[in-house]
Structure formats: C-alpha cells, structure tokens
Amino acid sequence: MAALFPTPQSDPQLHPFRHGLIFGFFNALTWQIGIGTPMVLFAEQLGASPVQVGWAYSFVFLLTPIQIFSTALLPRFGFKRVMLGGWGARSFFLAVPVVLAVLAPWWGVQGWMVHALVWSVFFFCLFRSIGAAAITPWLYSILPAAVRGRYFGTDQFVSGIAGVATLVCCAALFAFLPVYTALLVQYAIALLGSTLSYHALKKLPDAPRPTAISLRTVLRDTPRHVFSKSHFRSYLWLAVWFSILSTPIPPFAAYYLKAVPRLSLSTIMLFEVSRYLGVIAAAWTIKRRIDLTGAKPFMLVALAIYAFVAGFWWFYLRIESNAVVGIFAVYFLVGLGTACWTIGNLNYLPKIVPDGERTLMVSIHGAVTACLGGFAPVVCGWFLRTSDVDGPAMNVAVFQLFFVFVFVSVCTLSWLVARLHEDKTVTVEPLIIGNAILRPFRAATYLVNLIDLQSIRTADAKVPPAPKT
C-alpha cells in the first residue's frame, strides 16, 4: 500500500493530500461491487427479472438531478459535511445485501429479497449522488494548482489497480466458494471499502464554502441550452443517443450470460476484467495523442468499435453459441470503445461552450446525458422480459433486435459526428473529473455540478508565488 501513495520523500507536494488518494483506492472496492456486475449477478441469483436489473443498474444515472439540488447545500454546509454525510449514509445500505447473502442459503430465496436488494441500491445511489456533488470541487479547492494534474493522474492509477484487483478477487471467490458465501465476502469487502474511504475523507482539510449557481438560474437557462439551435444542442443530443445505445450493454450482457447459456459467475467476472483492461488501454493510449489529433477521431473510433460489438453480439445470439474466447475480446472492445468516447467527450465539450457559461452548460450536458441514458436499461428491461417463465429469463429474439438497432444507430451517429466542427488549433483545458475516466459509463454523472471551477483557477492565478528560500 505504501508504494502506491506519495511519501514525503517521493512527492512532498502531493503527500499532504494522500488521504484523497486513499479514498479513491478504497472507494473503488465499493462501487465495483455495490453498483457493478456483482450486483447484477446477485440480483439474477435472487430471481430478478430484466426489468428489476434495469432499474437497479440505472439508479446511479437516474438520480443525477439529486446532485444539482445537493450542490445548493454546499454554500450552507460546506464541502466536507455534505460529502461525509452522503458517503457515510450510503454505507448503511451495503448491509442489506450482506444480510440477504446470509439469509438466502439458510431460508431459501424469497420473493421479497430481490425487492430489498433493488431498494438498497436505490438508497445507496441516492446518498452517493448527494456526496458526489462535493467531491470534485472540494478537491479542486484544496489542491494547489501545481499538483492537480499529478493528483488526478495518480488517482486514476491507484483506482485502476484497486478496481482490477477487486474484479479478479470476485472472480476467484465465485470460482472457489459457494455462490452466497462468495457474495457475502464480496459485499463485506464493499462495506469495508466504504468505511475506510469515509475515514480517509475525514482526514482531508475542508475548503471555504463556495458560491453555487442558483437553482433559479438553472431552471431559467436549461431549456434555452437544451432546445435552442446551437452547436452545443446538436452535440448534446448526439451524446444522449450514444449514452442510450451503450448503457444497457454491460448489465444485460452479464444477465444474458448467466440466465441463458448459464456461464459460471467466475467466468462472467473475468469478462469484466477484460472490459476494464480495455478502459485502461484506451486511457493510456489516448492521453498521449488526443491533443494532436483532436477529439473527433477517437469518438469515431468508438462508434466503429460499437458497430463491430453490435454485429458480434447479433451473430453470437443468433447461433446460440457458448464460446467464451470471443466474449473476452468483445468485452475488451466495449471497454476500449466507451473510454474512447468518454475521453473524447471530456476534451471536445469545453471547445463548444463559452467560458462565461461553462459550468452550467457542462452540468446540463452531464445531467441530460446521464438521466436519459439511464432510462435505456429500464426500457430495455421491459422489452427483454418474458411472461411465460418465472424467475430470471430473457427474450433473446428482442435482444438480437436491440443489437440491430445499435448497429444502425452507430452508423448514423458516425456520419453525424464526422460533420461536427472541431478547431484543432484551439487548445482548452479538458474537464477534470478524477478517476471517472476509469468509470466511463458513469463519467457523465461527475459533470453535474454548479460550482464554478473557473473561479478557483482565477483565484489561484491571483495568489502571488511564495518567496524562494
């Protein structure tokens, strides 16, 4: 652990903020399990339908408006109190899956259990949204300008290590332990990670209470930005379309592999490792090239990858294959494609919003993209459900049609994205949202904030440099 975090000798400037990095490390243990594929597999094990899986997976997106209202709490209570309140309260709801993992093998699976799991995810995401409103501006306020880049880069690194280690651990637990014992250990790890991340947050210094954009301004200006003809509006709805296409794939791919060909839980978790490695590979490759090539080429690459993914899944479902080698590859491509789009989006969006309205327009982009994209798994769940089978089952024919829709849509999107204007001679600071690049499906939720980071940068510029000693 000591080798992962800065020491007074290795990085004396970053060392005082190491508790933020420790938070990111232990937080990765929590979200990988609590709102990731292990949660989907647990729900399927309890007999969840595609509708219930769709709701559970979508809560993290559908509750992004809570982040807007939570931002209004920051001027009154401050960053630290809001963040600790949200993160502390969410930990209690991880106890529900722990209890269910104990009761299910002893008492048998009961109908109420899956409802209890889904509601625990709802309240976990509710309080997560409250805390998420504070984390990025809080870190931006306490970090000196000279170390922000190193901090967020290190945060991605340690969170990536924790995330991959968690997925490998989950796969091993499913392989060597009975299913409910494995789930019990996994959620105990998630609860431990949530507790340790909370205590790491407590050791960070607070920052002066900020001034947030008023909710009245948000309600007044949002319709204009969303519906009035502009470059921003055109790009916003393209991003929403991509979010609708991409968000349902991870949960329902995992649900299908468990419910229909009945692959082992450990194998499905290894598929998730492959997807995560695709995200890391994209982040490592793109960061060295995007400033030279611009964002559009990487968004077009992402769409091309999704066209291939849609074609593969359509063929795989049509022949009813049980082969796993191709699934490993397509999971890697999903991670690669989603990260390409996310990183491209974080670099392209600042180029099309004016500086004076950047905070509000970026927040609108994140909220609209996350919310409408979050409805996609819910709608898909209704179409994928089967009425003649009790328990977990899926309408495979409808799932095939979904991938036909994805293929046609990404081909159309490719043509529209290629027509977008991007001035490659203009360089702007990309949106910095911590380790959200390693969580590309939830990256949009971290854009939802009404605290103006530009004012923090301006304040930094006005601070005279310290005298040399």
C-alpha positions as CSV (number, residue, x, y, z in Angstrom):
1,M,0.0,0.0,0.0
2,A,2.8,2.4,0.9
3,A,4.3,2.1,-2.6
4,L,1.0,3.3,-4.2
5,F,0.8,6.6,-2.4
6,P,3.2,9.6,-2.3
7,T,5.6,9.9,0.7
8,P,7.4,12.9,1.9
9,Q,10.5,11.6,0.1
10,S,8.8,10.6,-3.2
11,D,6.5,13.6,-3.7
12,P,6.5,16.1,-0.8
13,Q,3.9,18.4,-2.6
14,L,1.4,15.6,-3.1
15,H,2.0,13.9,0.2
16,P,-0.3,16.1,2.3
17,F,-3.3,15.1,0.1
18,R,-2.6,11.3,0.1
19,H,-5.8,10.7,2.1
20,G,-7.7,11.7,-1.0
21,L,-5.9,9.0,-3.0
22,I,-6.5,6.5,-0.2
23,F,-10.2,7.4,-0.5
24,G,-10.1,6.7,-4.3
25,F,-8.4,3.3,-3.7
26,F,-10.9,2.0,-1.1
27,N,-13.9,3.6,-2.9
28,A,-13.1,1.5,-6.0
29,L,-13.6,-1.6,-3.8
30,T,-17.1,-0.4,-3.1
31,W,-18.5,0.8,-6.4
32,Q,-17.2,-2.2,-8.4
33,I,-19.3,-4.4,-6.2
34,G,-22.2,-2.3,-5.0
35,I,-23.3,-0.9,-8.4
36,G,-21.4,-3.1,-10.8
37,T,-21.6,-6.5,-12.3
38,P,-21.5,-8.4,-8.9
39,M,-24.7,-6.5,-8.0
40,V,-26.3,-7.6,-11.3
41,L,-25.3,-11.2,-10.7
42,F,-26.6,-11.1,-7.2
43,A,-30.0,-9.8,-8.4
44,E,-30.1,-12.6,-11.0
45,Q,-29.3,-15.2,-8.3
46,L,-32.3,-13.9,-6.3
47,G,-34.6,-14.3,-9.3
48,A,-34.6,-10.7,-10.6
49,S,-36.3,-10.0,-14.0
50,P,-34.7,-7.9,-16.7
51,V,-36.9,-5.0,-15.5
52,Q,-35.6,-5.2,-12.0
53,V,-32.0,-5.4,-13.2
54,G,-32.6,-2.4,-15.5
55,W,-33.9,-0.3,-12.6
56,A,-31.1,-1.3,-10.2
57,Y,-28.3,-0.6,-12.8
58,S,-29.9,2.7,-13.8
59,F,-30.3,4.3,-10.4
60,V,-26.9,5.8,-10.4
61,F,-27.8,7.7,-13.6
62,L,-31.5,8.5,-12.9
63,L,-30.6,10.2,-9.6
64,T,-28.2,12.7,-11.1
65,P,-30.8,15.5,-10.6
66,I,-30.2,15.0,-6.9
67,Q,-26.6,16.2,-7.5
68,I,-27.9,19.5,-8.8
69,F,-30.0,20.0,-5.7
70,S,-27.2,18.8,-3.5
71,T,-24.9,21.5,-5.0
72,A,-27.2,24.0,-3.4
73,L,-26.3,22.6,0.0
74,L,-22.6,23.3,-0.4
75,P,-22.8,27.1,0.3
76,R,-24.7,26.4,3.5
77,F,-22.9,23.3,4.9
78,G,-19.6,23.2,3.1
79,F,-17.8,20.6,1.0
80,K,-16.7,18.3,3.8
81,R,-20.0,18.0,5.7
82,V,-22.0,17.3,2.5
83,M,-19.5,14.7,1.3
84,L,-19.2,12.9,4.6
85,G,-23.0,12.9,5.1
86,G,-23.6,11.3,1.7
87,W,-20.8,8.8,1.8
88,G,-21.5,7.8,5.4
89,A,-25.2,7.3,4.8
90,R,-24.7,5.1,1.7
91,S,-22.6,2.7,3.7
92,F,-25.6,1.6,5.8
93,F,-27.3,0.3,2.7
94,L,-24.5,-2.1,1.9
95,A,-25.5,-4.0,5.0
96,V,-28.8,-5.1,3.2
97,P,-27.0,-7.3,0.6
98,V,-24.8,-8.7,3.4
99,V,-27.9,-9.8,5.3
100,L,-29.5,-11.2,2.2
101,A,-26.4,-13.3,1.4
102,V,-26.7,-14.8,4.9
103,L,-30.5,-15.4,4.8
104,A,-30.8,-16.8,1.2
105,P,-29.0,-20.1,1.7
106,W,-30.4,-20.6,5.1
107,W,-34.0,-19.6,4.5
108,G,-34.2,-20.1,0.7
109,V,-34.8,-17.4,-1.9
110,Q,-37.9,-15.4,-1.0
111,G,-39.8,-13.1,-3.3
112,W,-39.1,-10.0,-1.1
113,M,-35.4,-10.5,-1.2
114,V,-34.8,-9.1,-4.7
115,H,-37.0,-6.1,-3.9
116,A,-34.9,-5.5,-0.8
117,L,-31.7,-5.6,-2.9
118,V,-33.1,-3.2,-5.6
119,W,-34.2,-0.7,-2.9
120,S,-30.9,-0.9,-1.2
121,V,-29.2,0.0,-4.4
122,F,-31.6,2.9,-4.8
123,F,-30.8,4.4,-1.4
124,F,-27.1,3.7,-1.9
125,C,-27.2,5.7,-5.2
126,L,-29.3,8.4,-3.6
127,F,-26.8,9.2,-0.9
128,R,-23.9,8.7,-3.3
129,S,-25.4,11.5,-5.5
130,I,-25.6,13.8,-2.5
131,G,-21.9,13.3,-1.8
132,A,-20.8,13.3,-5.4
133,A,-21.9,16.9,-5.7
134,A,-19.0,17.9,-3.4
135,I,-16.0,15.7,-4.3
136,T,-14.6,17.3,-7.4
137,P,-14.9,21.0,-6.4
138,W,-13.7,20.1,-2.9
139,L,-10.5,18.5,-4.3
140,Y,-10.1,21.3,-6.8
141,S,-10.3,23.8,-3.9
142,I,-7.8,22.3,-1.6
143,L,-5.2,21.1,-4.2
144,P,-2.6,23.7,-5.2
145,A,-2.7,24.4,-9.0
146,A,0.8,22.9,-9.4
147,V,-0.2,19.4,-8.2
148,R,-3.7,19.0,-9.6
149,G,-2.6,17.2,-12.7
150,R,-0.3,14.8,-10.7
151,Y,-3.1,14.2,-8.2
152,F,-5.8,13.3,-10.7
153,G,-3.4,11.1,-12.7
154,T,-2.3,9.3,-9.6
155,D,-5.9,8.9,-8.6
156,Q,-6.7,7.2,-11.9
157,F,-3.7,4.9,-11.3
158,V,-4.5,3.8,-7.8
159,S,-8.2,3.4,-8.5
160,G,-7.4,1.3,-11.6
161,I,-5.3,-1.0,-9.5
162,A,-8.0,-1.3,-6.9
163,G,-10.7,-1.9,-9.5
164,V,-8.9,-4.6,-11.4
165,A,-7.9,-6.3,-8.1
166,T,-11.5,-6.2,-6.9
167,L,-12.8,-7.9,-10.1
168,V,-10.1,-10.6,-10.0
169,C,-10.9,-11.2,-6.4
170,C,-14.6,-11.5,-7.2
171,A,-13.9,-14.0,-9.9
172,A,-11.7,-16.1,-7.6
173,L,-14.4,-16.0,-4.8
174,F,-17.1,-17.2,-7.3
175,A,-14.7,-20.0,-8.5
176,F,-13.8,-21.4,-5.1
177,L,-16.7,-20.7,-2.8
178,P,-20.4,-21.4,-2.8
179,V,-22.2,-18.6,-4.5
180,Y,-23.8,-17.0,-1.5
181,T,-20.6,-17.3,0.5
182,A,-18.8,-15.6,-2.3
183,L,-21.4,-12.8,-2.4
184,L,-21.2,-12.4,1.4
185,V,-17.4,-11.9,1.3
186,Q,-17.7,-9.5,-1.7
187,Y,-20.2,-7.3,0.0
188,A,-18.2,-7.4,3.2
189,I,-15.3,-6.1,1.1
190,A,-17.5,-3.4,-0.3
191,L,-18.7,-2.4,3.2
192,L,-15.1,-2.3,4.4
193,G,-14.0,-0.2,1.5
194,S,-16.9,2.2,2.0
195,T,-16.0,2.6,5.7
196,L,-12.2,3.1,5.1
197,S,-12.9,5.6,2.3
198,Y,-15.1,7.5,4.7
199,H,-12.4,7.7,7.3
200,A,-9.9,8.8,4.6
201,L,-12.2,11.7,3.7
202,K,-12.4,12.8,7.3
203,K,-8.6,13.4,7.2
204,L,-8.8,15.8,4.3
205,P,-8.9,19.6,5.1
206,D,-12.2,21.4,4.3
207,A,-12.3,24.4,1.9
208,P,-14.1,27.7,2.1
209,R,-17.8,27.4,1.4
210,P,-18.4,28.1,-2.3
211,T,-20.8,30.1,-4.2
212,A,-23.0,28.0,-6.4
213,I,-25.1,28.9,-9.4
214,S,-28.7,29.3,-8.2
215,L,-31.4,26.8,-8.9
216,R,-33.4,29.7,-10.3
217,T,-30.7,30.3,-12.9
218,V,-30.7,26.6,-13.8
219,L,-34.4,26.4,-14.3
220,R,-34.4,29.5,-16.4
221,D,-31.5,28.8,-18.7
222,T,-31.6,25.0,-19.1
223,P,-34.5,24.9,-21.6
224,R,-32.7,27.5,-23.7
225,H,-29.4,25.5,-23.9
226,V,-31.2,22.2,-24.5
227,F,-33.6,23.2,-27.2
228,S,-32.4,26.4,-28.8
229,K,-30.4,25.9,-32.0
230,S,-26.7,25.8,-31.3
231,H,-23.6,23.7,-31.7
232,F,-24.0,22.7,-28.1
233,R,-27.5,21.4,-28.6
234,S,-26.5,19.4,-31.7
235,Y,-23.7,17.7,-29.8
236,L,-25.7,17.2,-26.7
237,W,-28.3,15.1,-28.4
238,L,-25.6,13.1,-30.2
239,A,-24.1,12.3,-26.8
240,V,-27.5,11.4,-25.4
241,W,-28.0,9.0,-28.3
242,F,-24.7,7.3,-27.7
243,S,-25.5,7.0,-24.0
244,I,-28.8,5.3,-24.8
245,L,-27.1,2.8,-27.0
246,S,-24.1,2.0,-24.7
247,T,-25.5,2.0,-21.2
248,P,-27.7,-1.2,-21.4
249,I,-25.0,-3.4,-22.8
250,P,-22.9,-4.2,-19.7
251,P,-25.8,-5.2,-17.4
252,F,-27.8,-7.2,-19.9
253,A,-24.8,-8.9,-21.4
254,A,-23.9,-10.2,-17.9
255,Y,-27.6,-11.1,-17.2
256,Y,-27.9,-13.0,-20.5
257,L,-24.7,-15.0,-20.0
258,K,-25.9,-16.1,-16.6
259,A,-29.5,-16.7,-17.3
260,V,-29.4,-18.3,-20.8
261,P,-26.1,-20.2,-21.5
262,R,-25.6,-20.3,-17.7
263,L,-21.9,-19.5,-17.7
264,S,-20.3,-19.5,-14.3
265,L,-20.2,-16.4,-12.2
266,S,-16.4,-16.5,-12.1
267,T,-16.2,-16.6,-15.9
268,I,-18.5,-13.6,-16.2
269,M,-16.4,-11.6,-13.7
270,L,-13.3,-12.4,-15.8
271,F,-15.1,-10.9,-18.7
272,E,-15.5,-7.7,-16.6
273,V,-11.7,-7.8,-16.0
274,S,-11.3,-7.8,-19.8
275,R,-13.6,-4.8,-20.2
276,Y,-11.8,-2.9,-17.5
277,L,-8.4,-3.7,-19.2
278,G,-9.9,-2.2,-22.4
279,V,-10.7,1.0,-20.5
280,I,-7.2,1.2,-19.1
281,A,-5.6,0.5,-22.5
282,A,-7.7,3.3,-24.1
283,A,-6.8,5.8,-21.3
284,W,-3.1,5.0,-21.7
285,T,-3.1,5.3,-25.5
286,I,-5.3,8.3,-26.0
287,K,-3.9,10.7,-23.4
288,R,-0.6,10.9,-25.5
289,R,-2.4,11.7,-28.8
290,I,-5.7,13.5,-28.3
291,D,-4.1,17.0,-28.1
292,L,-2.5,16.4,-31.5
293,T,-5.4,14.7,-33.3
294,G,-8.4,16.3,-31.7
295,A,-11.3,14.5,-30.0
296,K,-13.4,13.6,-33.1
297,P,-11.2,10.8,-34.4
298,F,-11.4,9.0,-31.1
299,M,-15.2,9.4,-31.0
300,L,-15.4,8.0,-34.5
301,V,-13.2,5.1,-33.4
302,A,-15.5,4.4,-30.5
303,L,-18.5,4.3,-32.8
304,A,-16.7,1.9,-35.2
305,I,-15.9,-0.4,-32.3
306,Y,-19.5,-0.4,-31.2
307,A,-20.7,-1.3,-34.7
308,F,-18.4,-4.3,-34.5
309,V,-19.6,-5.2,-31.0
310,A,-23.3,-5.0,-32.1
311,G,-22.5,-7.2,-35.1
312,F,-20.7,-9.8,-32.9
313,W,-23.5,-10.0,-30.4
314,W,-26.2,-10.3,-33.0
315,F,-24.3,-13.2,-34.6
316,Y,-23.5,-14.8,-31.2
317,L,-27.1,-14.7,-30.1
318,R,-28.3,-16.0,-33.5
319,I,-26.2,-19.1,-33.5
320,E,-26.7,-19.6,-29.7
321,S,-23.0,-20.0,-29.1
322,N,-21.5,-20.9,-25.8
323,A,-17.9,-19.9,-26.8
324,V,-16.1,-17.7,-24.4
325,V,-13.0,-16.6,-26.3
326,G,-14.9,-14.2,-28.5
327,I,-16.7,-12.8,-25.4
328,F,-13.4,-11.9,-23.8
329,A,-12.5,-10.0,-26.9
330,V,-15.8,-8.2,-27.2
331,Y,-15.8,-7.2,-23.6
332,F,-12.3,-5.7,-24.1
333,L,-13.7,-3.8,-27.1
334,V,-16.6,-2.4,-25.1
335,G,-14.3,-1.0,-22.5
336,L,-12.0,0.4,-25.3
337,G,-14.8,2.0,-27.2
338,T,-16.6,3.5,-24.2
339,A,-13.3,5.0,-22.9
340,C,-12.5,6.4,-26.3
341,W,-15.9,8.2,-26.4
342,T,-15.6,9.4,-22.8
343,I,-12.1,10.9,-23.1
344,G,-13.1,12.4,-26.5
345,N,-16.2,13.9,-24.9
346,L,-14.2,15.4,-22.0
347,N,-11.9,17.1,-24.5
348,Y,-14.5,18.2,-27.1
349,L,-17.2,19.6,-24.8
350,P,-15.1,22.5,-23.4
351,K,-14.4,23.7,-27.0
352,I,-18.1,24.3,-27.7
353,V,-19.2,26.1,-24.6
354,P,-18.4,29.8,-23.8
355,D,-16.2,30.4,-20.7
356,G,-18.9,32.5,-19.1
357,E,-21.5,29.7,-19.2
358,R,-19.1,26.7,-19.0
359,T,-20.2,25.5,-15.5
360,L,-23.9,25.5,-16.2
361,M,-23.7,24.1,-19.8
362,V,-21.3,21.3,-18.7
363,S,-23.6,20.4,-15.8
364,I,-26.6,20.3,-18.2
365,H,-24.7,18.1,-20.6
366,G,-23.9,15.6,-17.8
367,A,-27.4,15.6,-16.3
368,V,-29.3,15.2,-19.6
369,T,-26.9,12.6,-20.9
370,A,-26.8,10.5,-17.7
371,C,-30.6,10.7,-17.0
372,L,-31.8,9.9,-20.5
373,G,-29.1,7.3,-20.9
374,G,-30.1,5.8,-17.6
375,F,-33.7,5.3,-18.7
376,A,-32.4,3.0,-21.5
377,P,-31.7,-0.1,-19.3
378,V,-35.2,0.4,-17.8
379,V,-36.9,0.4,-21.1
380,C,-34.8,-2.4,-22.4
381,G,-35.7,-4.4,-19.4
382,W,-39.4,-4.1,-20.2
383,F,-38.9,-5.4,-23.7
384,L,-36.5,-8.2,-22.7
385,R,-38.7,-9.7,-20.0
386,T,-40.6,-12.9,-20.7
387,S,-44.1,-13.5,-19.5
388,D,-44.1,-17.3,-19.7
389,V,-41.1,-18.0,-17.4
390,D,-40.8,-17.4,-13.7
391,G,-37.5,-16.1,-12.4
392,P,-34.5,-14.9,-14.4
393,A,-35.1,-15.3,-18.1
394,M,-34.6,-13.1,-21.2
395,N,-36.3,-12.7,-24.6
396,V,-33.3,-13.5,-26.8
397,A,-35.1,-12.5,-30.0
398,V,-35.6,-9.0,-28.7
399,F,-32.0,-8.8,-27.5
400,Q,-30.9,-9.6,-31.1
401,L,-33.1,-6.7,-32.4
402,F,-31.6,-4.4,-29.8
403,F,-28.1,-5.0,-31.4
404,V,-29.5,-4.4,-34.8
405,F,-30.8,-1.0,-33.5
406,V,-27.3,-0.4,-32.0
407,F,-25.6,-1.2,-35.3
408,V,-27.9,1.1,-37.4
409,S,-27.7,3.9,-34.8
410,V,-23.9,4.0,-34.6
411,C,-23.6,4.0,-38.3
412,T,-25.9,7.1,-38.4
413,L,-24.0,8.7,-35.5
414,S,-20.7,8.2,-37.3
415,W,-22.0,10.3,-40.2
416,L,-23.3,13.0,-37.9
417,V,-20.2,13.1,-35.6
418,A,-18.0,13.4,-38.7
419,R,-19.8,16.5,-39.6
420,L,-19.2,18.2,-36.3
421,H,-16.8,21.2,-36.4
422,E,-13.7,21.0,-34.3
423,D,-11.0,23.6,-34.4
424,K,-7.8,21.7,-33.6
425,T,-5.8,24.8,-33.3
426,V,-7.7,25.8,-30.2
427,T,-6.5,24.1,-27.0
428,V,-8.6,24.3,-23.9
429,E,-8.3,22.6,-20.5
430,P,-10.2,19.3,-20.6
431,L,-12.7,18.6,-18.0
432,I,-11.1,17.0,-15.0
433,I,-13.3,14.6,-13.0
434,G,-10.8,12.5,-11.1
435,N,-10.9,8.7,-11.9
436,A,-14.2,8.9,-13.8
437,I,-12.3,8.0,-17.0
438,L,-11.9,4.6,-15.4
439,R,-15.7,4.5,-14.9
440,P,-16.7,5.7,-18.4
441,F,-20.4,4.6,-18.1
442,R,-20.8,6.9,-15.0
443,A,-18.4,9.7,-16.2
444,A,-21.3,12.0,-17.2
445,T,-22.7,12.0,-13.6
446,Y,-19.5,13.7,-12.4
447,L,-20.1,16.6,-14.7
448,V,-23.3,17.5,-12.8
449,N,-22.2,20.4,-10.6
450,L,-23.0,24.0,-10.2
451,I,-19.7,25.1,-8.5
452,D,-17.6,27.2,-10.9
453,L,-14.1,25.7,-11.0
454,Q,-13.0,28.5,-13.3
455,S,-13.3,30.9,-10.3
456,I,-10.9,28.6,-8.3
457,R,-8.4,28.8,-11.2
458,T,-8.7,32.6,-11.3
459,A,-8.1,32.8,-7.6
460,D,-5.0,30.6,-7.9
461,A,-3.7,33.0,-10.6
462,K,-4.1,35.9,-8.3
463,V,-2.1,34.3,-5.5
464,P,1.5,35.7,-5.6
465,P,4.2,33.0,-5.7
466,A,5.9,32.1,-2.4
467,P,9.3,33.7,-1.9
468,K,12.2,31.4,-2.8
469,T,14.3,30.1,0.1
